[in-house]
């Protein structure tokens, strides 16, 4: 997951191969002789390492991300039973130790390449597959699921949580963006809220969390910001990856009202404005200027 606001404060921890080896050998000696190596793209909120050929180790990079460990351990096995594509299912939960202060997870490795670099055969079909996955996710019984909060960086909550931050970004960018146009999109996004029963949301449907194999969507990764609430946050990819026919296919595959799409544009605009104003640290690789332009053109 790429966080959409400043990285949390907290103690710095060096997370590297020697640390992972020590943790695994101390807590899971049955896997202690397996080789450990870093993955090419490890993400922002977690550091990820291959453990042998069939597993991975995932460690939160800061205290603010550590809350996701227990959530994923609790809910991913449940969600996996209801979803049409593989998602990471934890094999074990590690405890603090060896100088590392938080819980961590071992998952089974899922083969593929993320959509930032993979060759997608047909982007329109890919968009329809993403929409079908999200539709299935939203249909999972949300009873007892985690409501929005710090663990989800307020995905699933009203956008008003980030109103002041967004307006500061607009002020910073007043000479380089159409202030009236972006403010109108933001105001419209704030004008409605999700008034229906809460639904499951992923929270960070970004290209880096979509696994591609043989040109098709093969798995969806990183549920660290998932929860139950307003699914509008999961629409951001409509403007960060899709356009034209693929955006139309994505929209057509989701039974959501215009107000929810307006909030989705708001989520996309918020992140792009913060990136453009350099008000956030993130592993996101989208072009914020292009995203702002796409949101305004589609408003």
C-alpha positions as CSV (number, residue, x, y, z in Angstrom):
1,X,0.0,0.0,0.0
2,X,1.1,3.5,-0.7
3,X,0.0,5.9,2.1
4,X,-2.0,8.9,1.0
5,X,-0.7,11.2,3.7
6,X,2.5,11.9,5.5
7,X,4.3,8.8,6.9
8,X,3.7,8.2,10.6
9,X,6.1,9.4,13.1
10,X,7.9,6.8,15.2
11,X,11.2,5.1,15.8
12,X,13.2,4.2,12.8
13,X,13.9,0.5,12.4
14,X,16.4,-1.0,10.0
15,X,14.6,-3.8,8.2
16,X,17.0,-6.0,6.2
17,X,17.8,-9.6,5.3
18,X,19.8,-10.3,8.5
19,X,16.9,-9.1,10.6
20,X,14.4,-11.3,8.8
21,X,16.7,-14.3,9.1
22,X,17.0,-13.8,12.8
23,X,13.2,-13.4,13.3
24,X,12.4,-16.4,11.2
25,X,15.0,-18.6,12.9
26,X,13.9,-17.6,16.4
27,X,10.2,-17.9,15.9
28,X,9.7,-20.3,13.0
29,X,12.7,-22.7,13.2
30,X,11.0,-25.1,10.7
31,X,11.6,-22.4,8.1
32,X,14.9,-21.2,9.5
33,X,17.1,-22.7,6.8
34,X,15.2,-21.2,3.9
35,X,16.9,-18.5,1.9
36,X,15.7,-14.9,2.5
37,X,16.0,-12.2,-0.2
38,X,14.3,-8.8,-0.7
39,X,11.7,-8.4,-3.4
40,X,12.3,-5.9,-6.2
41,X,9.4,-3.5,-5.2
42,X,8.8,-3.7,-1.5
43,X,6.2,-0.9,-1.0
44,X,6.0,2.0,1.4
45,X,4.2,0.8,4.5
46,X,5.8,-2.7,4.6
47,X,9.1,-4.3,3.7
48,X,8.7,-7.6,1.9
49,X,11.1,-10.5,1.6
50,X,11.0,-13.8,-0.2
51,X,11.2,-16.8,2.2
52,X,12.3,-19.8,0.1
53,X,10.3,-20.2,-3.1
54,X,6.8,-20.4,-1.7
55,X,6.5,-17.8,1.0
56,X,7.1,-14.1,1.8
57,X,7.7,-12.2,5.0
58,X,6.0,-8.8,5.4
59,X,7.1,-6.4,8.1
60,X,5.5,-3.0,8.8
61,X,8.0,-0.2,8.3
62,X,6.6,2.1,11.0
63,X,4.3,2.0,14.0
64,X,1.4,3.6,12.1
65,X,1.3,0.6,9.8
66,X,1.5,-2.1,12.4
67,X,-2.2,-2.1,13.2
68,X,-2.8,-3.7,9.8
69,X,-1.1,-6.9,10.8
70,X,-3.8,-8.1,13.2
71,X,-6.6,-7.0,10.9
72,X,-5.2,-8.9,7.9
73,X,-4.6,-12.0,10.1
74,X,-8.2,-11.9,11.2
75,X,-10.0,-11.0,8.0
76,X,-8.0,-12.1,5.0
77,X,-8.8,-15.8,5.5
78,X,-12.5,-14.9,5.7
79,X,-12.4,-12.6,2.6
80,X,-10.5,-15.1,0.6
81,X,-13.3,-17.7,0.7
82,X,-15.7,-15.2,-1.0
83,X,-13.5,-13.6,-3.7
84,X,-13.0,-14.6,-7.3
85,X,-9.3,-14.2,-7.3
86,X,-6.5,-15.1,-4.9
87,X,-5.6,-12.6,-2.2
88,X,-2.7,-13.0,0.3
89,X,-3.7,-15.4,3.1
90,X,-1.4,-15.4,6.2
91,X,0.4,-18.6,7.1
92,X,1.7,-17.3,10.4
93,X,2.0,-14.2,12.6
94,X,5.3,-13.2,14.0
95,X,5.9,-11.3,17.3
96,X,8.2,-8.5,18.1
97,X,11.8,-9.6,18.7
98,X,15.4,-9.4,17.6
99,X,15.2,-5.6,17.9
100,X,12.1,-5.4,15.7
101,X,9.2,-3.8,17.7
102,X,6.0,-4.9,15.9
103,X,4.1,-7.9,14.8
104,X,4.7,-9.2,11.3
105,X,3.3,-11.8,8.9
106,X,4.3,-14.8,6.8
107,X,2.2,-15.3,3.6
108,X,2.2,-17.7,0.7
109,X,3.9,-16.3,-2.3
110,X,1.7,-15.4,-5.3
111,X,3.3,-15.5,-8.7
112,X,2.9,-12.6,-11.1
113,X,4.1,-9.1,-11.9
114,X,2.3,-6.0,-10.6
115,X,0.4,-3.8,-13.1
116,X,2.8,-0.9,-12.9
117,X,5.3,-2.9,-15.1
118,X,3.4,-5.9,-16.4
119,X,2.1,-6.1,-20.0
120,X,-1.7,-6.1,-19.7
121,X,-3.2,-7.8,-22.8
122,X,-6.4,-5.8,-22.9
123,X,-6.8,-2.9,-20.5
124,X,-10.6,-2.8,-21.0
125,X,-11.0,-6.5,-20.0
126,X,-8.5,-5.8,-17.2
127,X,-10.7,-3.0,-15.9
128,X,-13.8,-5.2,-16.1
129,X,-12.0,-7.8,-14.0
130,X,-11.0,-5.3,-11.4
131,X,-14.6,-4.1,-11.2
132,X,-15.8,-7.7,-10.8
133,X,-13.4,-8.3,-8.0
134,X,-14.6,-5.1,-6.2
135,X,-18.2,-6.1,-6.7
136,X,-17.5,-9.4,-5.1
137,X,-15.7,-7.8,-2.2
138,X,-18.5,-5.4,-1.6
139,X,-21.0,-8.3,-1.4
140,X,-19.1,-10.0,1.4
141,X,-21.0,-9.8,4.7
142,X,-19.6,-6.7,6.4
143,X,-20.9,-7.7,9.9
144,X,-18.3,-7.1,12.5
145,X,-15.8,-5.9,10.0
146,X,-13.3,-3.1,10.9
147,X,-14.9,0.4,10.5
148,X,-12.8,3.2,9.1
149,X,-10.1,4.6,11.4
150,X,-6.4,5.2,11.7
151,X,-5.8,1.6,10.6
152,X,-7.3,2.4,7.2
153,X,-5.9,5.9,7.1
154,X,-9.6,6.9,7.1
155,X,-10.4,5.1,3.8
156,X,-14.1,4.3,4.0
157,X,-14.8,7.4,6.1
158,X,-16.2,10.8,4.9
159,X,-13.7,12.8,2.9
160,X,-14.2,15.7,5.3
161,X,-11.4,14.1,7.4
162,X,-9.0,15.4,4.8
163,X,-10.7,18.7,3.9
164,X,-8.2,21.0,5.6
165,X,-5.2,19.2,4.1
166,X,-6.7,19.3,0.6
167,X,-7.5,23.0,0.8
168,X,-3.9,23.7,1.9
169,X,-2.7,21.7,-1.1
170,X,-5.0,23.8,-3.4
171,X,-3.5,27.0,-1.9
172,X,0.0,25.7,-2.5
173,X,-0.8,24.9,-6.1
174,X,-2.9,28.0,-6.9
175,X,-0.5,29.1,-9.6
176,X,-0.4,25.7,-11.4
177,X,-3.9,24.2,-11.2
178,X,-7.3,25.6,-12.1
179,X,-8.2,26.5,-8.5
180,X,-12.0,27.0,-9.3
181,X,-12.2,23.7,-11.1
182,X,-10.5,21.6,-8.5
183,X,-12.3,23.3,-5.7
184,X,-15.6,22.6,-7.4
185,X,-14.8,18.9,-7.7
186,X,-13.7,18.7,-4.1
187,X,-16.8,20.6,-2.8
188,X,-19.0,18.2,-4.8
189,X,-17.2,15.2,-3.3
190,X,-17.8,16.6,0.2
191,X,-21.5,17.3,-0.4
192,X,-22.6,13.7,0.0
193,X,-21.8,10.8,2.3
194,X,-22.4,7.0,2.1
195,X,-25.9,6.5,3.7
196,X,-26.3,2.8,3.0
197,X,-25.0,-0.2,5.1
198,X,-21.2,-0.4,5.2
199,X,-19.5,-2.4,2.5
200,X,-16.1,-4.0,2.4
201,X,-13.5,-1.8,0.7
202,X,-9.9,-2.6,-0.2
203,X,-8.6,0.9,0.5
204,X,-5.7,1.0,-2.0
205,X,-6.7,-0.3,-5.4
206,X,-3.5,0.8,-7.1
207,X,-1.6,-0.7,-10.0
208,X,1.1,-1.8,-7.6
209,X,-1.4,-4.0,-5.7
210,X,-2.8,-5.7,-8.8
211,X,-0.9,-8.8,-9.8
212,X,-0.8,-9.7,-13.5
213,X,-0.1,-13.1,-15.0
214,X,-0.4,-14.0,-18.7
215,X,-1.7,-10.4,-19.4
216,X,-4.7,-10.8,-17.1
217,X,-5.6,-9.9,-13.5
218,X,-4.4,-12.8,-11.4
219,X,-4.5,-11.6,-7.7
220,X,-5.1,-8.5,-5.6
221,X,-2.6,-7.7,-2.9
222,X,-2.2,-5.6,0.2
223,X,-5.3,-5.2,2.3
224,X,-3.6,-3.1,4.9
225,X,-6.1,-0.2,4.5
226,X,-9.2,-2.4,4.1
227,X,-12.3,-2.2,6.2
228,X,-16.0,-1.7,6.0
229,X,-17.6,1.7,5.1
230,X,-17.9,3.8,2.0
231,X,-16.4,2.0,-1.0
232,X,-15.8,5.3,-2.9
233,X,-12.1,5.1,-2.1
234,X,-11.7,2.1,-4.3
235,X,-12.7,4.1,-7.4
236,X,-9.4,6.0,-7.6
237,X,-7.9,3.7,-10.1
238,X,-10.5,4.9,-12.7
239,X,-8.3,8.0,-13.1
240,X,-4.8,6.7,-12.2
241,X,-4.7,3.7,-14.5
242,X,-7.8,3.6,-16.7
243,X,-9.1,6.0,-19.4
244,X,-11.5,6.0,-22.3
245,X,-13.0,2.5,-22.9
246,X,-11.3,0.9,-19.9
247,X,-12.7,3.6,-17.5
248,X,-16.1,3.0,-19.0
249,X,-15.8,-0.7,-18.5
250,X,-14.7,-0.2,-14.9
251,X,-17.6,2.1,-14.2
252,X,-20.1,-0.2,-15.9
253,X,-19.0,-3.1,-13.8
254,X,-19.8,-1.4,-10.5
255,X,-23.4,-0.7,-9.4
256,X,-22.6,2.6,-7.7
257,X,-24.6,5.9,-7.8
258,X,-23.2,9.2,-9.2
259,X,-22.7,10.6,-5.7
260,X,-20.3,7.7,-4.9
261,X,-18.4,8.4,-8.1
262,X,-18.2,12.0,-7.1
263,X,-16.5,11.0,-3.8
264,X,-14.3,8.6,-5.8
265,X,-13.1,11.6,-7.9
266,X,-12.5,13.4,-4.6
267,X,-10.3,10.7,-3.3
268,X,-8.3,10.7,-6.5
269,X,-8.0,14.4,-6.5
270,X,-6.9,14.6,-2.9
271,X,-4.0,12.2,-3.4
272,X,-2.9,13.8,-6.7
273,X,-3.0,17.3,-5.1
274,X,-0.9,16.2,-2.2
275,X,1.6,14.5,-4.5
276,X,1.8,17.5,-6.8
277,X,2.3,19.8,-3.8
278,X,4.9,17.5,-2.3
279,X,3.0,17.2,0.9
280,X,3.3,13.5,1.2
281,X,5.9,10.7,1.0
282,X,4.7,7.8,-1.0
283,X,5.8,4.9,-3.2
284,X,3.0,5.8,-5.7
285,X,4.3,6.2,-9.2
286,X,1.3,7.8,-10.8
287,X,1.7,11.2,-12.5
288,X,-0.2,13.6,-10.3
289,X,-0.6,16.2,-13.0
290,X,-2.1,13.6,-15.4
291,X,-4.5,12.4,-12.6
292,X,-5.7,16.0,-11.8
293,X,-6.3,16.5,-15.5
294,X,-8.2,13.2,-15.8
295,X,-10.4,14.0,-12.8
296,X,-11.2,17.5,-14.1
297,X,-12.0,16.2,-17.6
298,X,-14.3,13.5,-16.1
299,X,-16.1,15.7,-13.6
